[in-house]
Amino acid sequence: MEKEAIIQVKNIVARYGDELILDRISFDVHKGEILVILGTSGCGKTTLLRHMVGLNRPISGRVFIDGDDITACDDTQLQKILKKVGILFQGSALIGSMTAAENVALPINRYLDFSKNARDNIVRIKLCIVNLSGFENFLPSELSGGMKKRAGLARALALNPKIMFLDEPTSGLDPVSSAQIEDLIIGINQRTQTTFVIITHKLESIFKVAQRVIMLDKSTKGIIAEGDPHYLKNHSTHLAVRQFFNREAS
């Protein structure tokens, strides 16, 4: 049975100035899956993510989120579509002058016309999901790196999104904190069937959380591998793919 696509990327071309970053990239993200976008440094992973959430518009090509073409809509329409989406940026992007609870409340206050009591309850639930109960009144400067990531994840979950985009969710974390984030991702996916699109270069995370991967290549500006990471590690015939998954030097 063909899997339902909740995101469709069709022939995306991206440039920064005169430099071509992505050349006619096409792939689907299936509803309820955990897809990891990987590749070596400078291959365009974050650029692709930014185009997938509408932060950048492509030179050509289209991106569909849950059937809506985000490359053809205006800013008002885009904001409505993005209510279905949660984003965890690489540095967590917490506002330093606001507590963890206030950070999580930002999208709730913007998009939901709820009472203060209802908003506070949602915030508590989201912080509980990421194991931050009791840290509601802590500022980002008072949280560890792993806790900041989890607070950012709680904020991304605030509106019960269908899709989560995570940019390097375990970068800079120790192994224990990384494992906590990975377990949260797997648990949320299994409980709610939330779709995850994750950028990471960490092999341990890739093998643990990814149900499918696409691998970008800096030289070709395109996709050179797609599929189960365990299969690609052992059976890919592409030299760069084997080197990446087996940590081999070129």
N, C-alpha and C positions, 0 to 999 in steps of 0.2 A: 504494500500500500504506500502510495506517495505521501510523504510528510508535508504538512501544511506550512507554508512559508509565512512568517510574521514580519520579516524584513526581506526586501529584495533590493539588491544593489545591481544596477544595470549599466555597464559600460562607462563607469566613472573615470573621467580624466581630471587630474588635479595638478596645478602648478603653483609654485611660489616664484613670482616674477617670471623669468625666462626658464627657470629650472623645472623640468617635468618630473613629478614625484610619482604619480600613478597613471598608468596608461591602459584605459579600457578595462577596468576591474569589474568583474561580474560574479556574484554568488548569492545564495539565499541563506537566511538563518531560519531554522525550523522552530516552530512554536514549542516552547517548553524545554529546549535544549540548552546546553552550556557550550558555546562556541568560543574557542580561543584563537585570536589573531596573533601570529608570531612572525619572527624574522630577525635578522641581524640589525644592529643599530643603523638608523638612517634609511630604512627600507620603506618608511611611510605608514607605519602602524597607527601612530597617533593622528596623522593627517587623515587617514581613512576613517578613524572613529569620529573626528570632528565633522567630516562630511556626512557621516551616518546620522548624526544628531542635529544637523542643520547649523552648526556654528560656522561652517564654511560652505559656500556654494561651489559646485564643480564647474569646470570649464565646459564640460558636456557630460551627458549621462543623467541618470535618475536614481533616486532612492525612495522606496516605498516603505512606510511604517504602518503595519496593520491595514494595508490597502490604500493609504493616503500618500500622495506624491509630495514629499517635503521640498523637493527642488522646484516645484511649480506654485507653491503657496506663498501668501504674504506673511508678514511677521505675526499678525493676529491669528491667522489660521495655524501657523507653526506652533505658537504657544499652546493652542488648544490640543494639537496632536501630541505635543511633548508632555502633556499631563499623564500620558500613558507610560512615560519613560522616567527612569531614575538614573542619575549619573554620579559616579564616584571618580573625582579627578585624582591625578597622581599624587598631589600633595595634600589631599583631603579637602583643601579649600575652605576650611572652617574660618569664620570671622572671629578674629582674636579677641575682640572686645565683648563677645557674646558668650554666654554659657553653653554647655553642650545641649541643654534643653532648648534654649533660644535658637541655636543653630538648626536643630531638628524641626522646630516650629516654623521656620521661614517659609517653606512651600505650603504648609498647612494654612498659615495666615494669608498667603497670597491667593490661594485657589479655593479654599473651602470656607463657606459662610457658616461656621459652627460657633457655638458658645465657647467661652473661655474654658469652662470645665471640660467640654468635649475635646477641645484642642489639647488641653493638658493631659487628658487621658490617653490620647493617641500618642503624644510624645513619650509618655511613660512606657506604653506598650512597645514602641519602636526601640527605645533604649534597652528595654528588657530583652527583646529579641537578640540584640547584639551583646548581651551580657554587660550592660553598663548601668544597671539599676543602682541607685545611690550616688551616681556621678552627675546628676542633672544640673547641679549648680557649679560644676567645675568649669573653669575657663580652659581653652585649648592649651595654654602654656602650662597648665597643671596636669595635663594628661600625657601618658607615654605615647610613643609613636604608634604602637598597635591600638591603643585606645582611641587616638585621633582617627585612625582608619575606620574603626568600628563606629565612631560617632558620625563620620561621613557616610558610612553605609546606612546607618539609621536614618539620616536625613534623606538619602536617596530612596529609601523605602517608605517615606512618609505618606505618599499618596497611593500606596498599594499598586505600584506600576506593573504593567504587563511585561516590560522589558527593562533590564538593568545593563548599563554600560559601565565597565570598570576599567580604569587605566592604571595598570601596574599596581593592583591592590595590595601586594605583599612586598613591594620594593622597599628596601631599607629596614626591614623588620628582622628580628631574630627568628630562629626556627620555630620556637614555641608560639610566638605571635602570628607568624605566617600560617602555622597549622590551624590556629583559631579562626583566622579569616577564611581559609579554605574550607574548614568544616561548616562555617556559617553559610558560605555560598552553596555548598552541596545540600545542606539542610533546608535552606529556603527554597531551592529548586525542587527538591523532592516533596516538600509540604505543599507548595503553592503552584508548582509548574511555571514559575516565573522564568522567562527566557533571559539568559545571561550572554552578553558579548564582552569578552575579557581580553585585554592586551597584557601580555606578560612575556618575559624572556626567560623566566625561571623554570628549568626543566622539571623540578620536583612538583611545582604547582601544575604545570601542564599535564603531567602524567596522572596527577591526583584528581583534578577537577574536570578536565576537558573531555567532552563526549565526542567532539570533532574539532579539527583545527584547519585553518587555512594559513599557508606560509607565503609571505611576501618576499620578493627578491629585489634588491637595490639596483642590480644591473639591468634586469629586464623590465622593471617598474610594474611587474605583474605578479600573479599567483603561480607558484611553482609546485605546490603540493596542497592536497586537501584530503582529509579523512581521519581515521583513528590514529592518534599519535603513537600508540604501541605498534600498530601495523607499519606505519611509516618508518619508525626507528629500525625495524628489522628487515623491511622488504622494499623500501623505496630504491629505485634505480637512479635517482638524481643525486649526484655527488654532494651538492650543497645541503640537501635535506639530510643525508646520512651524516655529514659532518656536524650539522646543528644538533641532531638528536643524540649523537654518540660523542659529542664534545671532541671532535677530531679537528686538528689544525689543517689548514689548506696547504 
